Amino acid sequence: MRLSLRFAAVLALAASLGFFANAQAPEPLLLQTPTLSRTQIAFAYGGDIWIVARSGGVAHRLVTGFDKESGPIFSPDGSEVAFTGEYDGNVDVYVAPAEGGTPRRLTYHPAPDVAVGWTPDGKAVLFRSNRASFSDPNQLWTVPVTGGFPTELPLSMAQTGSFSPDGSHIAYIPNSRWEDFWQRYRGGQTTPIWIARLSDSSVIKIPRTSAPNTASEVCQAADPGNGGVAGNPCLEGSDRDPMWIGNDIYFVSDRNGPFGLYAYHTATGKVQQLVNTDGQFDITSAGAGPDAIVYSQFGQIHIYDIARHRQQVVNITVPGDMPQVRPRWEKAAKQIQTAAISPSGERALFAAHGEILTVPAEHGSIRNVTNSPGVMDRDPAWSPDGEWIAYFSDRAGAYDLRIVDQKGLKPARTIHLSDPNAYYGDLKWSPNSQSLVYSDQALHLWVVNAAAGSTPVKVDTDLYENPTHQFDPAWSPDSRWIAYTRELPSHLHAVFIYSLAERSIHQVTDGMSDCLYPQFDRSGKYLYFTASTNTGLTPGWLDMTSLDHPVTRSVYVAVLRKDLPSPLPPQSSDETPQQQQAKPKPEPGPDTAPEVRIDFQGILQRTLALPIPAADFVDLAARPDGALFLMSAPEMGGEGPRRISLQRFTLKDRKAKPIASGISRVAISYNGKKMLLDRNKSWYITDATKAPAPDAGKVDVSELQVHVVPREEWAEMYHDVWRIERAYYFDPGFHGLDMKAAEAEFANYLPGIASRDDLNLLFREMLSYLSVGHMFVRGGAEPETGNPEHTGLLGADYRIANGHYQIAKIYSGENWNPRLHAPLTEPGVNVRAGDYLLAMNGRPLTASDNIYQYFQQTAGKQATLDVGPNPDGSGAHEVVVTPTANEHGLRNMDWIEGNRREVDKLSHGKLAYVYLPDTAGGGFTNFNRYYFSQVGKQGAIIDERFNHGGDLSDYIIDYLRRVPMSLDITKHGHRTIDPQEAIFGPKVLVINQFSGSGGDALPWYFREAKVGTMVGVRTWGGLVGIGGYPVLMDGGTVTAPRWAITGLRGHWVVEDHGVAPDVTVWQDPAKMREGQDPQLDAAVTIAMKQLAAHPRPAYANPAYQNYHPVLPPIPHGNGGGR
């Protein structure tokens, strides 16, 4: 328990140093990103910027508003503060007077612009942005404090930086990290500090040394098979927050443990540690003043005196009202997490923002049946008799099953469940409204007699934890049987039936097809289910080979008893005597439900295919009168969420009648007469027996609201996050972290949280101690901002020339592709590079203006431009264009095609170039488009830089390692080599630090399969899997890595290390400035050398065979005479 003991020591020391103290209250405050002038400190807290005297005391707000401000930086003279403001859905750079006043906006581009510093003369603000990037990297820019067009620094990628006093150099961090809060991270995205001379972009690298990775406590062996770690076995840590003061560069680093403060002396090239944080919290951010450094140690602010080499805590009081903490009523229509319908369809049943609410179809009021601010109530189900609503609730700390009357007027009954760390779902009432079936995240299926309040009984346990896990439990009409599905060792699903009376399990289908969605017919005679025989590779959900394999399912009916006739007898049109005509039978109620008897022997022989066309069915629902509702949702090929189509089938009609389409969610009432639909974010309750008229039965959810008490729900979400980690995290030992101690200690910060964003900060810090990748914290309810700006873009680069904007480059894209719309290359738009952009919608545009300010509210709308070859307007003409909301795709396509042309040029047409943006749908599409179109080349460069992962790349590896097997010779045309769709020559894979997750697995597989050579720098080092977690009360999410990927030799691979290249090539900014791509150039050079050393064999055709056939003579006559 080394990490847990160390963590306890950290917190004990933190308490002794006053980290949990505050001048006004005992709770610690998360004061963030401090900056320093000669007299003041500015910092961010609660979504606002605050100012306090350098000696501490009572702080006051610099800017007042309802939007979010962060990252303050004092100007060199301390008179102004630059900061990042998130207003109207945009992230931009602002400047405000240090004594207070109205902020001035400096940037307008729709990409995030984040303030990071000032020029030494205080005339411009330094900021980062990926506005001109083709992928992940940001660049650094300066923008004058008076406004105007920003200037890009000549660095191919840069995250943050600090200028030398004379402005000739900059100390900067070249790359970002996907997870800043990954404790003791040692993968390929560790951040160095480089010193660049701006005149030529040449760099000096500040030396990095590191203690062993504390997650493993020992250096990893330099074994490429063990995570691909070649070279230095003790991997380097991260340096960040460079601050250039005088002749020294100060920074924070975790090279020797927690992030502490260091100095690099430019005169000697030596690194000195100034503040040792061993046994303490990390320094989370640091800012430079003229004579000192201010830093935050997870909320506690310190000042380090450079001359005296001493640091001291600054005691700060933050007074006043915190708007985000005030209790309030909040609209909840956009926060509906699950939806159901009452048994007769009179009301919709919603779970929203932790409350269970019912909404009338027509008459009546909305009812909140739980009224539980600060409690998470989930996944409600309405009993068939209409009396009860069951749901899961953490009111008592752990999730229990609670049952309340339909109006919520009486105290709810509680049934305690088995595991205090579990999450539950699949909640379904028995038809007699006495029992409930449900499942948990640990793959168990449970049943409980709710009427008796008995202890839940485990029904079964599934085999594999993966996204295809689904029980889909269904009750028999007499409430004595439960049908469900479970995976087999083959990863296909079979249908099982559980007897409540005998507590026995019976497998119904044989496992030779993938069977899902069992449903008992209401007559008790039949069992419906779907089956697929073309599931093929799709159960390998993490394998790339599972992509693009459309699955169809057919619907079957099993006759439960051997004495029953076929439900599909031969049809014949005959008259029926009146006395034999069947009279309508009353619908069976709970007391008259038919007894269900099942003869399991021979049940497969009594299974028939229903006359329903095969489709990609996603659910079935059996209802009275032999009605079977079928939900299908074909795959959309990555073009957005799947849309459901609903059909209704009856055994009598033997036809599936379309009911609805284009819906996101659907629920059928228990009596089968009504349905609840979610279509385009609107809700409807309509007749389920026929297609509804447009807008018929619309349910008014506009008044769906809940009472929000932020501090109560933040506390609930805090504990819910820890429970998610305990429930899903793959390592039962949690990487050595004492989870109980960590949850108790970090709870000390809850009373001081002032905003939802601060809560996310707390989540990130506390979860960082699990030391793992893919630990993401996202979303949550934030205050509403103004109307989005919808700034339009033209897909072009600009330069300032002769006092005007001149178009430097036009990005062409693919106008037939809606995602690559290039406004300036549409047919009829006569604009060329070199033209001047003189006016927009009649407003003159000059160099003193910010061009993007003119394009607010133009994305997707027509705009009129005045363009021409001359800055004085002579020869100008008007063009009408439609600006795009995002030009990132255009820049990415331009980069890909530029690389392809460069590889073709350098290799004299011998090498293919294939770019893989991920190992999911985009990478699958790109591989198929670019690899197979270049079959016939003698080798290939596979570029997976900036690969964001997705699946495991077995599909790509399978094709890359194909070898010639035979020749196919024909009389006409060229011969072919089989397999035909392959490139047989050398393969070189280009990797970088932004290749991660599936982008880590691809080079690992590439090396394991001995496909070829890898060039570049070490990959991210994040190879665990995530997905399928409960949503937090306000819609926020956290992940808990639940699939760990290891090698076959009992060792951990890739995670927290990355995959090292065979040939290390870093992107030298000086060469990049000249238009070179050192990594791509090296890859081509290596492939060409390998091709020269091992040229493609000239396979010889065999000689055509001569069997020397001897034709027999033709006989004359018949041998018998005449």
Steps between C-alpha positions, in 0.01 A plus 500: 500500500787731425289757316227509760751561782670768295166664431416505870835662568431762235172596662642501850780732396256714305293547812804586709603765247158660506382375160159440652483842665341828393484835673123509482398135522665167581439355157774528236423695184605404147676823408644447154755633249641789708697782339718765669582869466713712734199571719223253422403140436228405257346153490197311375234360729136411449516593131616857573827693516591638843759754617668515841794680650831320467506455878158332491178603669155552353473452124256674267368412155676652202214428259135450587276296275323170451757350263825326578840667529827315559878517470585859602843642406626841613656728241872572555420831674212352700244744365290250307393139524457277198270204544299241311128566486233253401216721379215417264639154433840629388840485672704817444769728637399805701684777683371698799655780711648363822299754702180373336294604203346371181703224330618548142466207262806429286418182306192388307590175327256213576788273604599523868750782561667471842711777655843377616722810537613842383772636278776663710396851394141440607364595157361159410351192667639155430236233448465146370257381240459215253321730254759427230568139596424189298474287816579507874785750528446856610717788385595813689377838379525861611219751471542874562325635810350760268341222291557387144620189321711252706853399399609137514836416658723291268463180702327200347330413826502671839283488808622775730807718525690788654709755309858588586532855637615629160228310311747318273440155649216313657499212748205288404331163527458349152223251566185475707390210716165334456486440876675767705396332825653156435719454807867409432428454132798380294352442154583672173307819579722603789569868444853635451603865500686623193668835453444633150683780323219672318714621212562147368295269730809310613451351846690399811336236717504541878648174636256253648589233749262284693467269792336165420129506428342483845210298362735206451771606748770360274631589159345293225740282307604639163300232325294602195266213580433648842304800384738576219729688737827522312785724606495666840331256740433779753244708316495876528242700690322819399621859525243779477420866571826651367568847647793703368625744765836668442752241387315203642202293392282378785259210457318224682585135446419152629840362399578403861155444650203734538511817292746738665671826404827502303729749328708465184801727496556605140861599571605154623235269356441356848165416659440575869210388718360789703188363670484132589140380526577143606212372711283798399250587231628587157557858402206525262595833340757776532530858379789745484518843655782753464688367803316190617294202394148428616371146490199298599533173684155365432324810623752636745693798363870551571755764402860402437743790557774462238762712678447342842432144372204474734135416455204595713129427509268787411182501708208612286135555583246483218183678613166571348223322317579202278224491237544136409452392861153651543207253502277544198230345286637360178337385177559127459367418151853489359617274782265205448715192541246218481136489392207259536124508469216418742315169450209659316699779341345786695836632620866503407753401765835677502821494699656845478765669714471236768120524532218270387219694334179418316354720227138473380421419140219756504347606832647561841824624646856380501577297811836463667453171685838508674571869586854419607755777432847364557388140448549306177189306399541295183330268250131499601248231405120521535317192627245344261215560748584870491546533876875506549817650360825324578842660461856487629609764750814589694303680772664280764847523345507183293247429227188325625172408335217731600130467427263795522132546423435648157422845642790511741275583792606223737845408634689270266585144595868400484650165404870484579711352222806283514799721417553857634729573204272372225291663229176348382278505194261292283229553763175327398184418694334162487151505344342442844683809634652293779862444393781678316788379290815711457871474423821655627828614346675189634312287242244357747127463437276525809136450594326624813152459642424865563161435657657280765813713532712187484872476432590519129589169332777472243370349177814473288836660419621594153844398371653814352507866595458681173258734322309207351407375846121508534257280688178653358291324765132438425225360724254230411136614532451291815810656665657155557771503232766746382649478153834669438813477289858433599827469313655163430876429476463565125387858583164430340185532711257227586151526649452360849189459715507513879236331714421698816329201655793260447781759485627315195640617166423352160683587178247536221711571187800295394765772461542457126351844442504826695165519680369812670187679631284215632132583564218280629178530307217619724311177437777308674535266203797643315841655544624750244866586443737612226785298356786582267726267307711778346630650823844385386778718635279757670514346850868598502384848593850632567642358177510721192393198296157534662438824309290516185335162548126576490309255713147392418272316736192296431211461743403156626224354712545194722192298595535441872296179529509195283120468502444842345433545127717713276440874531540515121260235365432480126263777399179441304214739428185317616166598651465445873156402633358768728481267798873429464609864479718590792370755746735768634670392818560743785859606539657285776582687818755415767265248658397339170840474333541171314718240663817453301629146460820434307615174343872569457569171327467548124433873524740577213296272275197708592669827400381676184611803304241777491417652160685822580784626280840479671627829638737641759254458786595660832201399713166321510192562713211253525160641587135375517308357204810336358662832424876508467677835466829493314767769534772514237787748466746451214858611547558853370864457402618750757261771375336570835282304744295208378133570435234249594221376276199341669275230352201309638446134415215266590476128450151553362604738222848351452627840389732757653328838469716816518407720796776759542850582377780745568463471878768491768310321777169314524299334777180299455233508770428174681154475339655552155271791408733798545863577439746765616730631227808722510528662160740789435515579874121525529280249682170351381240260639296359214294202389731199469283313254548735205736760361438832679426828325782758512526663844207292631515438874785735576589495870574835658829465689579871501395527866697197609714646777687391809620678811878516493700542820853513358700415810280200575517361147873572470551287811285224351689510170830496687413171667339370180832552319688296758232230476539491118872438545441223753238341277683511166875552545678193361757464780341369822795649687453843335871532422569494873280796593308483827164600354326547833771733631513696175124549490495619860791742462402668174150551640655781706497711184125470438385788725734738318386412146353811337411378149430186300831552322677497837331168574643355179841626608461313827396187311807518276741548786362225720472249214855577389623292792375189320786564253341378181412625155153559360392651832276769357274747679251676276194718497264596778245776532658840442325838504334583172686751287376737231415409145777309319695712256509248214806665348550400138828408328605510136754218501795730434821641646555876501791739518507875549626682191465865397268569791252228405428129539647298218407136442821300538356151444165346414412152630315302239343213696242283327184696424307180433565409866285705744769472766768645271311798360749758367319833455750662263519207258131457429398519135462860391707649784781678320757550778873424481792502739650848488163676481418764760194468720375858504153487652255257654125557465571859403727575798849614397778281642853624571807370679401673826184288520470145625363313202323237710296767678341576163396136456297460819158336442592403141573126528271319259353826371566687178751785517606750235872567461677775309820347363750617248862490381591844634489657847351824365189313387562528127385192318300382800182299470234354726463131575238325710629217719377288787757502785557175683491458876823303511791480258702245696400223259616707203840552657527134589417391146752748361769352729416142403499570128820704530669207672377257238637714219832546684545126553417438136757763395779384732453132411457561127157345516612179670346550847141533611399740777212415733389721788305357795329764718376234740434129524124543492270601215726775364809281490303211352370728225840657431678166486249360256509815289875561487659156540305305241505784248879478503532125457779447248745727684822337617473603866295714736534777756230461763461826692321469832615823656220675688308171507229525767437129526169319520533127432783250489647506151500131408333582168785728392772263618336208320524685168843652558661162559356324199760312298490382137346157470447439128478650152185533295581474130248577229513505122414870480608787721755508779557216739424555870663393823274336755379615741429790265413774751841540658820702486784253543804725545648667810268668749603792721270623777530864610400562864505790743396601850147569382452139392300354786266232624426301183780715359727337762375154414565536127878544534509233769323257267719620212809404698358174633404393147843607365336702223772760457689795645364778725619860480421802718471541875343297779120474503261623770495187717131462579377149426198428718137496397207714611127520439153445641491696829209644697439869432536736794203690635548813289609319185873503570707188445814334627675192371647205685728289278336159502695308232875461544700383201810294575756292316492123470803443720356610832615860476344843467562673170470852365293653783692792656793436265394512139664326209846617403601524133781301345644827371445813711437816299366815666338784317773765499322839499775652282443236231125523535529875445662425166207283397662167577348206686802323654302194609335445164827564315677243718225245440535534123879474520479180705240341275699581186816349651310187591350485153845533344636226726204272440344584162170348409557155352447462128281194516542290189207347323539127467540358153177386352476125526515274200338164568579382148146390431462242223174516321366161388429456129146544390362160399365462149183301469328306774727201482219265395483557125186535299 
